């Protein structure tokens, strides 16, 4: 029966306190780091969700600016042709 007791894992006075405290400290640091990472990921997801409507708004504004830019090009061409003496404004 003495062999059965020796084959089972057990904690006795042969394990140094420094080793036990190091393992406990590393476990605490791991848990703290995982918690910090979890918080950061949650914040990034919240920011991304909040940014989606703004992104759609920016896309619509870019389309409007492209249309305005095309209109300005047509107006410039009309002014140049009027300055050159043409009476009719070229249309699409």
Buried (B, 14 or more C-beta within 10 A) or exposed (E): EEEEEEEEEEEEEEEEEEEEEEEEEEEEEEEEEEEEEEEEEEEEEEEEEEEEEEEEEEEEEEEEEEEEEEEEEEEEEBEEBEEEEEEEEEEE
